Amino acid sequence: MSTVIIGAGIIGTSTAYYLSQTSKNAIHLVEASSQLFASASGYAAGFLARDWFSPYLSGLGELSFDLHKQLAEEHNGHVRWGYSQSTGTSLAETVGKNGADWLMEGVSRSTAAATNPHSSGNRPAWLSRGPDLDLMSDGSTTAQCDPLLLCRFLMESCQSRGVRLHQPAKAISITRSPSGTLSNITILNTFTQEQTTLPCTRLVLAAGAWTPEVHRTLFPKSKTRIPITSLAGHSLILRSPHWPPPALDSTDPANAGRHGCHAVFTTDAEADYSPEIFSRMPDGCIYLAGLNSSTYPLPKIANERVIDPQSIAVLRKTAHKLLGDDFEVVREGVCWRPVARKGVPIIADLGDRGEEGVIVCAGHGPWGISNSLGSGYCVAKMVEGEDVERYVGRLGL
């Protein structure tokens, strides 16, 4: 028995993490990019929510949020990847779109939460003066992390348990036994051009926005289509003298109820988009994003990304409005989030479509980091034949 996971981003790595906790069988991660976590896994915001989801996603959202909290408590995530409770607030007018369409239509994910217009949130010191903030979450059901640091922790843990990483490599073909079950997969090292055949009895497709292409490559005669498209999002990581990371020990009773991080959702009428800005721990940086495009082209490989200067200029202008003039740009970025047609991720066993042994886990949209651990946990259980219907039963193709 051997499991091969295509895609070593946060979904694939979370799957390997939970599977390697219990399985004694071989586990392989195959990653096409020469840079690990080169797309959304390393360049997303890292905002976590427990109850901002539709009924289709509510079970997975709750499970994943609780797993994030548990993982941080067990492995000092507060320090290692900046896990922290976070207030969620809305600045100025409420954006009036609900449901899954918000992402494509340029409005804010804050529409998923219930804003209390009569409650003024705790205004962060780094935010310029302006209208009051409407509190959406006090931090009991929202949190933050640095996704790149979390991914690195997951990968290190996987490799310490014997999970093998093949990088840069791409899957080029599969082999089935005479009975039709999966038996092997052939991968190509794109640096050396060397081909390797790995035993493969379970195959997990978790390549983010590249998942449909991987499926077409491995199953060229399949009538199944993976309805996932890409959505590009540019971002800035900033440093402000008004946001030193609070050195708070969450286990200290004196700090009960204090939430160092903030998530602020707002609108930029001039630029016609909905900025999202997050103060992070542990390094004291501020993450600004929200400028999305469904037409910005998906690169062949994640590390071949090209940043659009015009989009960065828009974000810089927004930063001046929200932070004032005394900030430093630490990093410019762009990533591609996989968006499923139904607006919720696809977590499905393709056995009933004639592709026995194949599981798809992709299409998480803006909630890939938040729902990563729950998705990985569920897929690991699916690989082992366990029932996770209550979490992912409504997330099929």
ROPA-512349 format. One line per field, with one value per residue (C-alpha): residue number from 1; residue in one letter; chain; x, y, z. Coordinates in steps of 0.2 Angstrom, whole numbers, padded with zeros to 4 digits. Example, Ala and Ser with C-alpha at 12.3 -4.5 7.8 and 13.67 -1.06 7.14 Angstrom:
<pts>
nr	1 | 2
rest	A | S
kette	A | A
xx	0062 | 0068
yy	-0022 | -0005
zz	0039 | 0036
</pts>
This chain:
<pts>
nr	1 | 2 | 3 | 4 | 5 | 6 | 7 | 8 | 9 | 10 | 11 | 12 | 13 | 14 | 15 | 16 | 17 | 18 | 19 | 20 | 21 | 22 | 23 | 24 | 25 | 26 | 27 | 28 | 29 | 30 | 31 | 32 | 33 | 34 | 35 | 36 | 37 | 38 | 39 | 40 | 41 | 42 | 43 | 44 | 45 | 46 | 47 | 48 | 49 | 50 | 51 | 52 | 53 | 54 | 55 | 56 | 57 | 58 | 59 | 60 | 61 | 62 | 63 | 64 | 65 | 66 | 67 | 68 | 69 | 70 | 71 | 72 | 73 | 74 | 75 | 76 | 77 | 78 | 79 | 80 | 81 | 82 | 83 | 84 | 85 | 86 | 87 | 88 | 89 | 90 | 91 | 92 | 93 | 94 | 95 | 96 | 97 | 98 | 99 | 100 | 101 | 102 | 103 | 104 | 105 | 106 | 107 | 108 | 109 | 110 | 111 | 112 | 113 | 114 | 115 | 116 | 117 | 118 | 119 | 120 | 121 | 122 | 123 | 124 | 125 | 126 | 127 | 128 | 129 | 130 | 131 | 132 | 133 | 134 | 135 | 136 | 137 | 138 | 139 | 140 | 141 | 142 | 143 | 144 | 145 | 146 | 147 | 148 | 149 | 150 | 151 | 152 | 153 | 154 | 155 | 156 | 157 | 158 | 159 | 160 | 161 | 162 | 163 | 164 | 165 | 166 | 167 | 168 | 169 | 170 | 171 | 172 | 173 | 174 | 175 | 176 | 177 | 178 | 179 | 180 | 181 | 182 | 183 | 184 | 185 | 186 | 187 | 188 | 189 | 190 | 191 | 192 | 193 | 194 | 195 | 196 | 197 | 198 | 199 | 200 | 201 | 202 | 203 | 204 | 205 | 206 | 207 | 208 | 209 | 210 | 211 | 212 | 213 | 214 | 215 | 216 | 217 | 218 | 219 | 220 | 221 | 222 | 223 | 224 | 225 | 226 | 227 | 228 | 229 | 230 | 231 | 232 | 233 | 234 | 235 | 236 | 237 | 238 | 239 | 240 | 241 | 242 | 243 | 244 | 245 | 246 | 247 | 248 | 249 | 250 | 251 | 252 | 253 | 254 | 255 | 256 | 257 | 258 | 259 | 260 | 261 | 262 | 263 | 264 | 265 | 266 | 267 | 268 | 269 | 270 | 271 | 272 | 273 | 274 | 275 | 276 | 277 | 278 | 279 | 280 | 281 | 282 | 283 | 284 | 285 | 286 | 287 | 288 | 289 | 290 | 291 | 292 | 293 | 294 | 295 | 296 | 297 | 298 | 299 | 300 | 301 | 302 | 303 | 304 | 305 | 306 | 307 | 308 | 309 | 310 | 311 | 312 | 313 | 314 | 315 | 316 | 317 | 318 | 319 | 320 | 321 | 322 | 323 | 324 | 325 | 326 | 327 | 328 | 329 | 330 | 331 | 332 | 333 | 334 | 335 | 336 | 337 | 338 | 339 | 340 | 341 | 342 | 343 | 344 | 345 | 346 | 347 | 348 | 349 | 350 | 351 | 352 | 353 | 354 | 355 | 356 | 357 | 358 | 359 | 360 | 361 | 362 | 363 | 364 | 365 | 366 | 367 | 368 | 369 | 370 | 371 | 372 | 373 | 374 | 375 | 376 | 377 | 378 | 379 | 380 | 381 | 382 | 383 | 384 | 385 | 386 | 387 | 388 | 389 | 390 | 391 | 392 | 393 | 394 | 395 | 396 | 397
rest	M | S | T | V | I | I | G | A | G | I | I | G | T | S | T | A | Y | Y | L | S | Q | T | S | K | N | A | I | H | L | V | E | A | S | S | Q | L | F | A | S | A | S | G | Y | A | A | G | F | L | A | R | D | W | F | S | P | Y | L | S | G | L | G | E | L | S | F | D | L | H | K | Q | L | A | E | E | H | N | G | H | V | R | W | G | Y | S | Q | S | T | G | T | S | L | A | E | T | V | G | K | N | G | A | D | W | L | M | E | G | V | S | R | S | T | A | A | A | T | N | P | H | S | S | G | N | R | P | A | W | L | S | R | G | P | D | L | D | L | M | S | D | G | S | T | T | A | Q | C | D | P | L | L | L | C | R | F | L | M | E | S | C | Q | S | R | G | V | R | L | H | Q | P | A | K | A | I | S | I | T | R | S | P | S | G | T | L | S | N | I | T | I | L | N | T | F | T | Q | E | Q | T | T | L | P | C | T | R | L | V | L | A | A | G | A | W | T | P | E | V | H | R | T | L | F | P | K | S | K | T | R | I | P | I | T | S | L | A | G | H | S | L | I | L | R | S | P | H | W | P | P | P | A | L | D | S | T | D | P | A | N | A | G | R | H | G | C | H | A | V | F | T | T | D | A | E | A | D | Y | S | P | E | I | F | S | R | M | P | D | G | C | I | Y | L | A | G | L | N | S | S | T | Y | P | L | P | K | I | A | N | E | R | V | I | D | P | Q | S | I | A | V | L | R | K | T | A | H | K | L | L | G | D | D | F | E | V | V | R | E | G | V | C | W | R | P | V | A | R | K | G | V | P | I | I | A | D | L | G | D | R | G | E | E | G | V | I | V | C | A | G | H | G | P | W | G | I | S | N | S | L | G | S | G | Y | C | V | A | K | M | V | E | G | E | D | V | E | R | Y | V | G | R | L | G | L
kette	A | A | A | A | A | A | A | A | A | A | A | A | A | A | A | A | A | A | A | A | A | A | A | A | A | A | A | A | A | A | A | A | A | A | A | A | A | A | A | A | A | A | A | A | A | A | A | A | A | A | A | A | A | A | A | A | A | A | A | A | A | A | A | A | A | A | A | A | A | A | A | A | A | A | A | A | A | A | A | A | A | A | A | A | A | A | A | A | A | A | A | A | A | A | A | A | A | A | A | A | A | A | A | A | A | A | A | A | A | A | A | A | A | A | A | A | A | A | A | A | A | A | A | A | A | A | A | A | A | A | A | A | A | A | A | A | A | A | A | A | A | A | A | A | A | A | A | A | A | A | A | A | A | A | A | A | A | A | A | A | A | A | A | A | A | A | A | A | A | A | A | A | A | A | A | A | A | A | A | A | A | A | A | A | A | A | A | A | A | A | A | A | A | A | A | A | A | A | A | A | A | A | A | A | A | A | A | A | A | A | A | A | A | A | A | A | A | A | A | A | A | A | A | A | A | A | A | A | A | A | A | A | A | A | A | A | A | A | A | A | A | A | A | A | A | A | A | A | A | A | A | A | A | A | A | A | A | A | A | A | A | A | A | A | A | A | A | A | A | A | A | A | A | A | A | A | A | A | A | A | A | A | A | A | A | A | A | A | A | A | A | A | A | A | A | A | A | A | A | A | A | A | A | A | A | A | A | A | A | A | A | A | A | A | A | A | A | A | A | A | A | A | A | A | A | A | A | A | A | A | A | A | A | A | A | A | A | A | A | A | A | A | A | A | A | A | A | A | A | A | A | A | A | A | A | A | A | A | A | A | A | A | A | A | A | A | A | A | A | A | A | A | A | A | A | A | A | A | A | A | A | A | A | A | A | A | A | A | A | A | A | A | A | A | A | A | A
xx	0000 | 0007 | -0001 | 0005 | -0001 | 0001 | 0003 | 0014 | 0005 | -0005 | -0019 | -0007 | 0005 | -0010 | -0016 | 0002 | 0003 | -0013 | -0010 | 0007 | 0001 | -0007 | -0002 | 0013 | 0013 | 0023 | 0018 | 0024 | 0022 | 0025 | 0028 | 0030 | 0037 | 0056 | 0050 | 0039 | 0023 | 0025 | 0007 | -0008 | 0000 | 0014 | 0006 | -0011 | -0017 | -0019 | -0036 | -0045 | -0064 | -0075 | -0092 | -0092 | -0097 | -0113 | -0121 | -0112 | -0095 | -0100 | -0095 | -0078 | -0076 | -0079 | -0068 | -0053 | -0054 | -0053 | -0038 | -0029 | -0031 | -0026 | -0011 | -0005 | -0008 | 0002 | 0016 | 0019 | 0010 | 0009 | 0028 | 0032 | 0019 | 0010 | -0006 | -0017 | -0035 | -0040 | -0054 | -0063 | -0070 | -0078 | -0073 | -0085 | -0099 | -0105 | -0102 | -0118 | -0115 | -0118 | -0114 | -0100 | -0100 | -0091 | -0074 | -0077 | -0086 | -0073 | -0082 | -0077 | -0077 | -0083 | -0101 | -0100 | -0101 | -0115 | -0109 | -0116 | -0118 | -0121 | -0104 | -0088 | -0073 | -0056 | -0047 | -0029 | -0016 | -0009 | -0025 | -0027 | -0040 | -0057 | -0075 | -0078 | -0076 | -0091 | -0086 | -0090 | -0080 | -0072 | -0058 | -0068 | -0071 | -0058 | -0039 | -0024 | -0008 | 0007 | 0003 | 0021 | 0027 | 0013 | 0017 | 0035 | 0031 | 0019 | 0032 | 0046 | 0034 | 0030 | 0048 | 0053 | 0040 | 0047 | 0036 | 0045 | 0045 | 0049 | 0053 | 0053 | 0043 | 0027 | 0016 | 0015 | 0006 | -0002 | -0003 | -0017 | -0017 | -0027 | -0041 | -0042 | -0034 | -0021 | -0003 | 0010 | 0013 | 0027 | 0034 | 0047 | 0060 | 0059 | 0077 | 0086 | 0073 | 0074 | 0058 | 0054 | 0040 | 0032 | 0020 | 0003 | -0013 | -0021 | -0019 | -0024 | -0025 | -0022 | -0013 | -0023 | -0027 | -0017 | -0028 | -0038 | -0023 | -0015 | -0031 | -0032 | -0013 | -0016 | -0033 | -0034 | -0049 | -0059 | -0076 | -0074 | -0070 | -0064 | -0073 | -0060 | -0053 | -0040 | -0041 | -0026 | -0023 | -0009 | -0003 | 0009 | 0017 | 0021 | 0029 | 0023 | 0031 | 0013 | 0012 | 0025 | 0019 | 0012 | 0022 | 0007 | 0007 | -0011 | -0009 | -0007 | -0023 | -0018 | -0020 | -0037 | -0048 | -0034 | -0032 | -0017 | -0021 | -0034 | -0043 | -0050 | -0062 | -0066 | -0069 | -0059 | -0072 | -0059 | -0050 | -0066 | -0061 | -0063 | -0046 | -0043 | -0029 | -0022 | -0009 | 0001 | 0011 | 0025 | 0035 | 0025 | 0020 | 0004 | -0003 | -0014 | -0024 | -0041 | -0036 | -0042 | -0043 | -0050 | -0042 | -0024 | -0015 | -0011 | 0008 | 0013 | 0022 | 0019 | 0037 | 0035 | 0023 | 0025 | 0019 | 0008 | 0016 | -0001 | -0009 | 0005 | 0003 | -0016 | -0011 | 0002 | -0010 | -0023 | -0009 | -0006 | -0025 | -0026 | -0009 | -0002 | 0015 | 0026 | 0027 | 0039 | 0035 | 0043 | 0036 | 0026 | 0017 | 0004 | -0004 | -0018 | -0032 | -0042 | -0061 | -0073 | -0089 | -0101 | -0091 | -0086 | -0071 | -0072 | -0067 | -0072 | -0068 | -0069 | -0071 | -0090 | -0084 | -0073 | -0057 | -0055 | -0042 | -0042 | -0047 | -0048 | -0046 | -0045 | -0055 | -0055 | -0055 | -0052 | -0053 | -0039 | -0029 | -0043 | -0050 | -0033 | -0031 | -0049 | -0047 | -0031 | -0038 | -0054 | -0044 | -0032 | -0047 | -0054 | -0038 | -0039 | -0057 | -0065 | -0082 | -0081 | -0098 | -0103 | -0089 | -0087 | -0103 | -0110 | -0093 | -0093 | -0092
yy	0000 | 0017 | 0034 | 0047 | 0065 | 0077 | 0095 | 0099 | 0115 | 0117 | 0104 | 0091 | 0093 | 0093 | 0077 | 0069 | 0076 | 0067 | 0052 | 0049 | 0050 | 0033 | 0025 | 0014 | 0013 | 0024 | 0042 | 0052 | 0071 | 0076 | 0095 | 0103 | 0120 | 0122 | 0133 | 0126 | 0135 | 0147 | 0151 | 0153 | 0141 | 0154 | 0170 | 0170 | 0180 | 0166 | 0172 | 0158 | 0157 | 0144 | 0150 | 0161 | 0147 | 0141 | 0125 | 0115 | 0120 | 0123 | 0105 | 0106 | 0124 | 0120 | 0104 | 0114 | 0129 | 0117 | 0107 | 0124 | 0128 | 0111 | 0110 | 0127 | 0122 | 0106 | 0113 | 0131 | 0138 | 0155 | 0157 | 0145 | 0151 | 0166 | 0158 | 0170 | 0174 | 0189 | 0201 | 0203 | 0221 | 0230 | 0248 | 0260 | 0254 | 0236 | 0228 | 0221 | 0204 | 0187 | 0169 | 0162 | 0176 | 0188 | 0182 | 0184 | 0201 | 0210 | 0212 | 0206 | 0189 | 0199 | 0197 | 0179 | 0186 | 0194 | 0212 | 0221 | 0239 | 0244 | 0237 | 0247 | 0235 | 0238 | 0249 | 0244 | 0257 | 0255 | 0260 | 0278 | 0288 | 0286 | 0279 | 0267 | 0249 | 0237 | 0221 | 0205 | 0193 | 0196 | 0183 | 0168 | 0161 | 0169 | 0168 | 0171 | 0162 | 0165 | 0151 | 0150 | 0146 | 0134 | 0125 | 0123 | 0116 | 0103 | 0098 | 0096 | 0085 | 0075 | 0072 | 0067 | 0053 | 0047 | 0055 | 0057 | 0074 | 0073 | 0091 | 0098 | 0084 | 0081 | 0066 | 0060 | 0043 | 0030 | 0011 | 0000 | -0019 | -0031 | -0030 | -0011 | -0005 | 0008 | 0000 | 0013 | 0031 | 0038 | 0055 | 0066 | 0076 | 0092 | 0097 | 0080 | 0074 | 0057 | 0047 | 0037 | 0024 | 0024 | 0011 | 0019 | 0012 | 0028 | 0044 | 0061 | 0076 | 0092 | 0103 | 0119 | 0129 | 0116 | 0101 | 0100 | 0100 | 0086 | 0076 | 0078 | 0072 | 0056 | 0052 | 0058 | 0047 | 0052 | 0060 | 0068 | 0086 | 0095 | 0112 | 0123 | 0139 | 0151 | 0168 | 0178 | 0189 | 0202 | 0206 | 0217 | 0213 | 0229 | 0234 | 0249 | 0257 | 0257 | 0238 | 0230 | 0212 | 0210 | 0198 | 0190 | 0173 | 0166 | 0154 | 0168 | 0172 | 0191 | 0191 | 0182 | 0191 | 0201 | 0198 | 0205 | 0203 | 0212 | 0208 | 0223 | 0222 | 0238 | 0246 | 0257 | 0266 | 0274 | 0258 | 0248 | 0234 | 0227 | 0228 | 0215 | 0220 | 0209 | 0213 | 0197 | 0189 | 0184 | 0195 | 0211 | 0213 | 0218 | 0209 | 0219 | 0210 | 0209 | 0215 | 0199 | 0195 | 0180 | 0185 | 0187 | 0171 | 0156 | 0152 | 0134 | 0132 | 0142 | 0149 | 0156 | 0169 | 0187 | 0202 | 0215 | 0232 | 0241 | 0230 | 0233 | 0252 | 0251 | 0241 | 0254 | 0268 | 0259 | 0256 | 0275 | 0278 | 0264 | 0266 | 0283 | 0286 | 0278 | 0260 | 0249 | 0236 | 0220 | 0209 | 0210 | 0195 | 0186 | 0169 | 0159 | 0152 | 0138 | 0142 | 0128 | 0131 | 0128 | 0140 | 0127 | 0115 | 0098 | 0084 | 0068 | 0050 | 0047 | 0028 | 0030 | 0038 | 0024 | 0031 | 0019 | 0024 | 0043 | 0057 | 0075 | 0089 | 0106 | 0122 | 0130 | 0148 | 0161 | 0148 | 0137 | 0141 | 0141 | 0124 | 0116 | 0105 | 0099 | 0095 | 0086 | 0076 | 0071 | 0065 | 0055 | 0046 | 0043 | 0035 | 0024 | 0019 | 0029 | 0038 | 0057 | 0060 | 0073 | 0084 | 0083 | 0074 | 0089 | 0093 | 0081 | 0084
zz	0000 | -0005 | -0006 | -0018 | -0015 | -0030 | -0024 | -0008 | -0004 | 0012 | 0007 | 0001 | 0016 | 0029 | 0021 | 0023 | 0040 | 0047 | 0036 | 0043 | 0061 | 0059 | 0043 | 0042 | 0023 | 0011 | 0008 | -0006 | -0010 | -0028 | -0031 | -0048 | -0042 | -0037 | -0023 | -0010 | -0005 | -0020 | -0022 | -0010 | 0003 | 0006 | 0000 | 0007 | 0022 | 0035 | 0042 | 0051 | 0054 | 0063 | 0058 | 0043 | 0031 | 0022 | 0028 | 0015 | 0023 | 0041 | 0047 | 0039 | 0045 | 0063 | 0062 | 0054 | 0065 | 0080 | 0073 | 0070 | 0088 | 0094 | 0083 | 0089 | 0108 | 0105 | 0096 | 0102 | 0086 | 0094 | 0092 | 0078 | 0065 | 0073 | 0078 | 0087 | 0091 | 0080 | 0081 | 0064 | 0060 | 0046 | 0042 | 0034 | 0024 | 0024 | 0007 | 0000 | -0008 | 0000 | -0004 | -0015 | -0028 | -0017 | -0023 | -0041 | -0040 | -0030 | -0013 | 0004 | 0013 | 0028 | 0020 | 0027 | 0045 | 0054 | 0057 | 0073 | 0068 | 0086 | 0092 | 0090 | 0088 | 0096 | 0084 | 0081 | 0084 | 0066 | 0057 | 0052 | 0060 | 0052 | 0054 | 0069 | 0066 | 0066 | 0076 | 0067 | 0079 | 0095 | 0092 | 0100 | 0082 | 0072 | 0072 | 0061 | 0057 | 0045 | 0032 | 0026 | 0043 | 0046 | 0030 | 0034 | 0051 | 0043 | 0030 | 0043 | 0053 | 0038 | 0033 | 0051 | 0050 | 0033 | 0021 | 0004 | -0005 | -0024 | -0030 | -0043 | -0051 | -0061 | -0063 | -0081 | -0081 | -0070 | -0071 | -0066 | -0062 | -0073 | -0060 | -0063 | -0047 | -0046 | -0045 | -0050 | -0055 | -0065 | -0061 | -0070 | -0061 | -0071 | -0066 | -0071 | -0083 | -0074 | -0073 | -0057 | -0055 | -0038 | -0031 | -0029 | -0023 | -0017 | -0027 | -0020 | -0032 | -0021 | -0034 | -0031 | -0046 | -0056 | -0051 | -0067 | -0078 | -0067 | -0069 | -0088 | -0089 | -0079 | -0085 | -0103 | -0108 | -0093 | -0095 | -0078 | -0077 | -0062 | -0062 | -0054 | -0061 | -0054 | -0046 | -0044 | -0029 | -0027 | -0009 | 0001 | 0017 | 0027 | 0042 | 0053 | 0068 | 0076 | 0076 | 0087 | 0089 | 0107 | 0117 | 0125 | 0132 | 0129 | 0144 | 0156 | 0165 | 0165 | 0146 | 0145 | 0132 | 0124 | 0106 | 0098 | 0080 | 0070 | 0053 | 0045 | 0030 | 0021 | 0004 | -0008 | -0018 | -0029 | -0034 | -0034 | -0023 | -0005 | 0004 | 0018 | 0030 | 0044 | 0058 | 0060 | 0073 | 0077 | 0066 | 0068 | 0049 | 0041 | 0027 | 0014 | 0000 | -0008 | -0026 | -0036 | -0054 | -0063 | -0079 | -0073 | -0081 | -0071 | -0074 | -0079 | -0063 | -0047 | -0045 | -0063 | -0056 | -0063 | -0052 | -0060 | -0056 | -0058 | -0045 | -0033 | -0036 | -0031 | -0015 | -0010 | -0013 | -0002 | 0011 | 0012 | 0015 | 0029 | 0037 | 0034 | 0026 | 0039 | 0033 | 0024 | 0010 | 0016 | 0001 | -0014 | -0019 | -0031 | -0029 | -0037 | -0027 | -0034 | -0035 | -0038 | -0049 | -0034 | -0023 | -0010 | -0012 | -0020 | -0008 | -0017 | -0020 | -0039 | -0037 | -0042 | -0058 | -0064 | -0056 | -0041 | -0029 | -0034 | -0022 | -0027 | -0014 | -0021 | -0025 | -0008 | -0014 | -0001 | 0013 | 0009 | 0024 | 0036 | 0030 | 0026 | 0042 | 0042 | 0023 | 0026 | 0041 | 0031 | 0016 | 0027 | 0034 | 0017 | 0011 | 0026 | 0022 | 0036 | 0035 | 0035 | 0027 | 0041 | 0036 | 0017 | 0012 | 0002 | -0006 | -0020 | -0039
</pts>
